[in-house]
């Protein structure tokens, strides 16, 4: 899958996008210090959320308030600490944090090259339901459940399945040869990062080889299907919007 001489696996369509690490462009974002930021999905693409990859150098940090947005932070590599309501939490690979809108936060690296994935979305309040509180967890504490009875395709649900949440973030792990049970076509929008392994993703009418580090955006009603290939399991983490009336 080498990308040489002007070729690329990256594809941008109206209803989906596949982006590969060799084409990621780094920048800086307000509030982040000693950090390299890669905005890989955003409303500029047509999405209704943002997906960002952050690399913190030694003494890298972000201190501020989430404002109108809510955040999911998932640690890909390294260690960090996060200060929430005067309590400091240690983060390591596999840790995740949910930050509600209006949350004061202080995230600091605990060494060089801490890498994190961030999903960012404006919060849609549900009448009669209190907004969610901050959550700190680790994927190792979330048991993978067989997806629709398939032991070779397991889903880890990182956030509580409660109406107050208007988004979900899950990790899907496939044994070699395992697939989604059907070509899904639904109202939920997705942002996805391949964590491990490789496979083939059907997006719309097209078929794409994908591997660790690839990013995919899927608009509502984009036909989608995946098969894991190779000798090792494949896994991806993904976002979707849930629990709100269609608009």
C-alpha positions, 0 to 999 in steps of 0.5 A: 500500500505504498503511496509513491509518485503522486498516487494516493489511496485518499478519496473525497466524495460527497457522501464519504471520505478516506484519508491516509496518514501520508496525506495528513497535514499538521497545523496549530489550533487555539488553546493547544501548546507544544502540540501538533494538530491534524484536523482529519474530519470537519464541517468543511468536508460536509460533516456535522462534527470534527475529528482531530489527531493531537500529538503533544510534545514534552510539556504539551498541554491544552487548558480551557473550556469546552464551550458549546462543544463536547469532546471524546478524547481517546489516548493512542500512545503515551501518557498524560494527566487531565484535571477535572473539577480539581481532581487529576486523572492519569491517562495512558494508552486506551484511556478515554475521557468524555467532556461535556459542553461547558467543562473546564479542563486541563490536559497535560502530557506526561512525556513526549509524543503523547498521541490522542484522537478527539471527536468534537461535536456541539451538544444537542440538549434533550428536554427534561434530561440533565446533561451528561457529566464528565467520564474517565475510563479505559477500554480494557475495562469495557468487555467486548460483546458479540455483535448480533451474536457473532463471536468473531466481531465484538463491540466495546461501547465506551459511553453509557447508553442513556438518552442524555447522550447525543453521541456514541463512541465504540471500538469494533474488533474483528477476527480475520475474515469476520465482516459486518453482517450486512451493508448498512445504510442508516441515518447515523453519521460516522467518523472512524480511525483504524486502530489495528490490522487491515481489511476492505471497506465498502463505501457507497459503490466503491471498495477500498483497502484500509489499514492502521492509521486510516480515517474514514468519514461516512455521511448519513445513508452512505452504504457501508460494509467491512471485512477484516483481512490478513493474519491478525485482528482488525479494530477501529474506533468510531463515532456516531450521533444517536438519541435525537429526532432527525433534523 
